[in-house]
Amino acid sequence: MAGAGDFDLYRPAEEHEMLRASVRALAEAKIAPHAADVDESARFPQEALDALVANDLHAVHVPEEFGGAGADALATVIVVEEVARVCASSSLIPAVNKLGSLPVMLAGSKELQARYLTPLAKGDALFSYALSEPDAGSDAGGMKTRAVRDGDHYVLNGVKRWITNAGTSEYYTVMAVTDPEKRTRGGISAFVVEKSDEGVSFGAPERKLGIKGSPTREVYLDNVRIPASRMIGAEGTGFATAMRTLDHTRITIAAQALGIAQGALDYAQGYVRERKQFGRPVGDFQGIQFMLADMAMKLAAARQLTYAAAARSEREDDDLTFYGAAAKCYASDAAMEITTDAVQLLGGYGFTRDYPVERMMRDAKITQIYEGTNQVQRIVMARNLP
Ligand SMILES: Cc1cc2nc3c(=O)[nH]c(=O)nc-3n(C[C@H](O)[C@H](O)[C@H](O)COP(=O)(O)OP(=O)(O)OC[C@H]3O[C@@H](n4cnc5c(N)ncnc54)[C@H](O)[C@@H]3O)c2cc1C
């Protein structure tokens, strides 16, 4: 017979449920009221940043030794999920803080960790992750950004594209080629670059379909000279660190997808109870009930897979690569379907900006694209079948 521990996998602990309740209350009170305006005016969700920092929820993954909350992977998922349920743009704050700083946590020296994780935990700095380039997206190993050793320094040159929170973040984990012969097999290294380093500048914000409140910009590195001590791990380990990071943080994107989908489902469920046609609430029609049932079923399946992946992230299990990719792919596909159905359930009203579901449908789309498109997730899964 299975022990109690086996069943605990299927029931979040009480402290996780308490965390969910408190983040939900905060998100509804302080973040939700600004979500439509943040989207409409494509502005940074400053109110969300302030509320998250005030409640120590902006970077919960940072260990206690650096002044962080030391939250586990599932707690991070729950924070991102609950923020995304009301505002996907705002959920990029805790999500990208983890993405940007995880390479330092996984592979950085203690000095590097203390120097960069402490201000992150305090809320004094945001952290971005700079892997992609104009001509190197799915094929990230095809990057051109170069880092050349010069005594005790490295000099970086290149262009990073699509960098979330670029210009807003103080710190950037930048992947650059240190040995063009070796590339992904030991020729790419990771560095911490600071916004204030000479030679760092940013492109204009991208004009996007969704997550409009999350700044996405190019990062230009023009002879940026940084101390060699800013290298994360040994020379040549940067690509492996970048990929290992994504194994963990794709679960955060799955969480974002869950949150967006839950927000759309909750809204649609309330709407069909109120909206009357043919003399009755449209929610009385079985055709509508079946749609809601399918939406809730897909969301429950996506959530179980995501939490199972989060447990694997916490334990650093061997099958994490498969589970991280599977959770991200499945949850984001589910979110796209659920948010599209939510628009359908509101009829013509769903198609307008007067209701939040069209924003949620636009926001859901990015979860199928970033941290590796869902085609790339399928490549990753196929190479790492459990
Ligand atoms: C809003 C936004 C925020 C982002 N934030 C960040 C960030 O913070 N940091 C960062 O480093 N990057 C970030 N990205 C970049 C993102 O990860 C890339 O856009 C993504 O990996 C895809 O790369 P690409 O856009 O170059 O598409 P491409 O690689 O050009 O792909 C084009 C199409 O071809 C498909 N394709 C490519 N190769 C294959 C294959 N082998 N088999 C089958 N299909 C394939 C893709 O799935 C896609 O459908 C962000 C992107 C966006 C849009």
The ligand as a Gaussian input file, in Angstrom:
#p B3LYP/6-31G(d) Opt

LIG

0 1
 C        7.321000      39.184000     -25.385000
 C        8.570000      38.352000     -25.449000
 C        9.389000      38.281000     -24.342000
 C       10.572000      37.534000     -24.384000
 N       11.433000      37.552000     -23.312000
 C       12.680000      36.998000     -23.443000
 C       13.662000      37.181000     -22.429000
 O       13.412000      37.804000     -21.387000
 N       14.909000      36.671000     -22.630000
 C       15.238000      35.977000     -23.761000
 O       16.382000      35.552000     -23.877000
 N       14.311000      35.782000     -24.742000
 C       13.046000      36.276000     -24.614000
 N       12.112000      36.107000     -25.620000
 C       12.494000      35.399000     -26.824000
 C       11.736000      34.098000     -27.042000
 O       12.200000      33.098000     -26.165000
 C       11.886000      33.730000     -28.532000
 O       11.069000      34.630000     -29.253000
 C       11.501000      32.312000     -28.821000
 O       12.427000      31.422000     -28.252000
 C       11.380000      32.018000     -30.323000
 O       12.460000      32.525000     -31.039000
 P       12.173000      33.401000     -32.369000
 O       11.220000      34.451000     -31.974000
 O       13.480000      33.791000     -32.950000
 O       11.428000      32.390000     -33.360000
 P       12.123000      31.405000     -34.408000
 O       13.145000      30.573000     -33.716000
 O       12.536000      32.182000     -35.607000
 O       10.908000      30.474000     -34.807000
 C        9.965000      30.737000     -35.836000
 C        9.020000      29.549000     -35.938000
 O        9.757000      28.372000     -36.316000
 C        9.524000      27.337000     -35.377000
 N       10.729000      26.516000     -35.271000
 C       12.016000      26.926000     -35.101000
 N       12.841000      25.878000     -35.063000
 C       12.078000      24.767000     -35.218000
 C       12.340000      23.358000     -35.283000
 N       13.576000      22.882000     -35.138000
 N       11.301000      22.517000     -35.480000
 C       10.033000      22.988000     -35.586000
 N        9.719000      24.294000     -35.542000
 C       10.729000      25.163000     -35.348000
 C        9.198000      28.070000     -34.071000
 O        8.491000      27.229000     -33.170000
 C        8.354000      29.217000     -34.594000
 O        7.040000      28.786000     -34.793000
 C       10.897000      36.809000     -25.561000
 C       10.040000      36.871000     -26.669000
 C        8.896000      37.635000     -26.628000
 C        8.038000      37.722000     -27.855000

